[in-house]
Amino acid sequence: MGGAFISINSTPEEDIRVGDACILQMHHEIKGHNVVLEAMIIHRGPTTVGMAFKNLSGEKMASLAALMERVEDKLPDHEK
């Protein structure tokens, strides 16, 4: 719940660096709005980025938990 590890397209390393502040925006299908999370880059690979969320309110944590449940419901049993 404290961060995300995501895949990215080939992006020059100077465009995304460890320590950069960023915003992760995800669409919540059920509630029909976006969940916007402030984060900091803590890992940078050639096609991956690890980020730690900042300033998580109770409401944002609840929205994030609901998003994670939706994703888990869609995963095949061997990936849960």
Secondary structure, 3 states (H helix, E strand, C coil): CCEEEEECCCCCHHHCCCCCEEEEEEEECCCCEEEEEEEEEEEECCCEEEEEEECCCHHHHHHHHHHHHHHHHHCCHHHC
